[in-house]
Amino acid sequence: MSDSLTAEALMAKAETATASANALLALGDVDGACNRAYYAMFDAARAALLATNGSVRSDTGKTHRGTLNAFSEHFVKTGRITKELGRLLKHAETFRYVADYEGGSVELVDARELVLQAEHFVATLRTIVTPQRDQGSPP
C-alpha cells in the first residue's frame, strides 16, 4: 500500500466512493455505480489492513488480488469479521468486472443491492479503522 495514504485517508476515499456510487445510481449509470461500490469496499479493506497493521506482504496494495487475499487472511479467516461480510468484497469484484470489462450491463436491481452492500461494508470497516472509545477512556 502506498506509504503516503493513511488508514483514515483511505476510509475517507471509501466513503466518497460510496457517495459517488449512490449518485451514479440515481443518474441511472448502473455500471458506474458498481465500479464505485467496488472501489469503496476495496479502499475500506485497504484502510482496515493498514489500521490494524495486518501481517501482510509488502505487495498487498499493489494488486487487487493481493489486497483481497490479505483481507481474507487477516479478517475473515481469523473471525474478526463474518464470512458473509467478507464475501461481499468478492461479490463486488465480480460485479465490477462485469460492469467494466464484459460489455454487458449490470441489472438495476443488482446495482442497487451492491451499493447497499458497499454502504454496509464501509460502515462496518469504519468501526475497525476508527474504534469507538470507551466513555471513561481519555481521548
C-alpha positions in Angstrom: 0.0 0.0 0.0 1.1 3.5 -0.6 3.1 4.9 2.3 1.5 8.3 1.6 -2.0 7.2 2.4 -3.2 6.7 5.9 -5.9 4.4 7.0 -8.1 7.5 7.7 -7.4 8.9 4.2 -8.3 5.5 2.7 -11.6 5.4 4.7 -12.4 8.9 3.5 -11.8 7.8 0.0 -14.1 4.8 0.5 -16.8 7.0 1.9 -16.5 9.3 -1.1 -16.7 6.3 -3.4 -19.9 5.2 -1.7 -21.5 8.6 -2.2 -20.4 8.5 -5.8 -22.0 5.1 -6.2 -25.3 6.4 -4.9 -25.1 9.5 -7.2 -24.3 7.4 -10.3 -27.2 5.0 -9.4 -29.5 8.0 -9.1 -28.4 9.0 -12.6 -29.1 5.5 -14.0 -25.4 4.7 -14.5 -25.6 1.2 -13.1 -22.1 0.2 -14.4 -20.5 3.3 -12.9 -22.3 2.7 -9.6 -21.0 -0.9 -9.5 -17.5 0.4 -10.2 -17.6 3.0 -7.4 -19.3 0.5 -5.0 -16.4 -2.0 -5.5 -13.8 0.7 -5.0 -15.5 1.9 -1.9 -15.2 -1.6 -0.5 -11.7 -2.1 -1.8 -10.4 1.1 -0.2 -12.2 0.3 3.1 -10.5 -3.1 3.1 -7.1 -1.4 2.5 -7.8 1.0 5.3 -8.7 -1.8 7.7 -5.5 -3.7 6.8 -3.4 -0.5 7.3 -5.1 0.4 10.6 -4.6 -3.0 12.2 -1.0 -3.4 10.9 -2.2 -6.6 9.3 0.7 -9.1 8.8 0.6 -8.8 5.1 3.2 -9.0 2.3 4.7 -5.8 1.1 3.0 -6.2 -2.3 -0.5 -6.3 -0.8 -1.6 -2.9 -2.0 -0.1 -3.3 -5.5 -2.7 -5.7 -6.8 -6.4 -6.2 -6.2 -5.8 -9.9 -5.7 -3.1 -9.3 -3.1 -5.4 -6.9 -1.2 -8.4 -9.2 -1.3 -6.3 -12.2 -0.2 -4.7 -10.3 2.6 -8.1 -9.1 3.7 -9.5 -12.6 3.8 -6.5 -13.9 5.7 -6.4 -11.1 8.3 -10.1 -10.5 8.9 -12.3 -13.4 7.6 -10.2 -16.4 8.4 -9.4 -15.1 11.9 -13.1 -14.4 12.6 -12.6 -10.6 13.0 -15.4 -10.1 10.5 -18.1 -12.5 9.4 -17.7 -14.7 6.3 -20.8 -13.1 4.9 -19.2 -9.6 5.1 -16.0 -11.0 3.6 -17.9 -12.4 0.7 -19.4 -9.0 -0.1 -16.0 -7.8 -1.3 -15.5 -10.7 -3.7 -19.1 -10.3 -4.8 -18.5 -6.7 -5.6 -15.3 -7.5 -7.5 -17.4 -9.8 -9.8 -19.9 -7.1 -10.5 -17.2 -4.6 -11.2 -15.6 -6.9 -13.6 -18.9 -7.4 -15.5 -19.6 -3.6 -15.5 -16.1 -2.6 -16.6 -14.9 -5.4 -18.9 -17.6 -7.7 -20.2 -19.5 -5.2 -22.3 -22.9 -6.1 -20.8 -24.6 -4.0 -18.2 -25.5 -4.9 -14.7 -29.2 -5.0 -13.9 -30.5 -2.1 -11.9 -31.8 -4.3 -9.1 -28.3 -5.9 -8.7 -26.6 -2.5 -8.8 -28.9 -1.2 -6.0 -28.2 -4.2 -3.9 -24.4 -3.8 -4.5 -24.5 -0.1 -3.4 -26.4 -1.1 -0.2 -23.8 -3.8 0.5 -21.0 -1.3 -0.1 -22.5 1.1 2.4 -22.8 -1.7 5.0 -19.3 -3.0 4.3 -17.7 0.5 4.6 -19.6 1.4 7.7 -18.6 -1.9 9.4 -14.9 -1.4 8.5 -15.1 2.2 9.7 -15.5 0.7 13.2 -12.2 -1.2 12.7 -10.4 1.8 11.4 -11.8 4.2 14.0 -12.9 2.2 17.0 -15.2 3.9 19.5 -13.5 4.9 22.7 -15.0 3.8 26.0 -16.7 6.7 27.7 -14.2 6.6 30.6 -11.2 6.5 28.3 -9.1 9.6 27.7 -9.2 11.0 24.2 
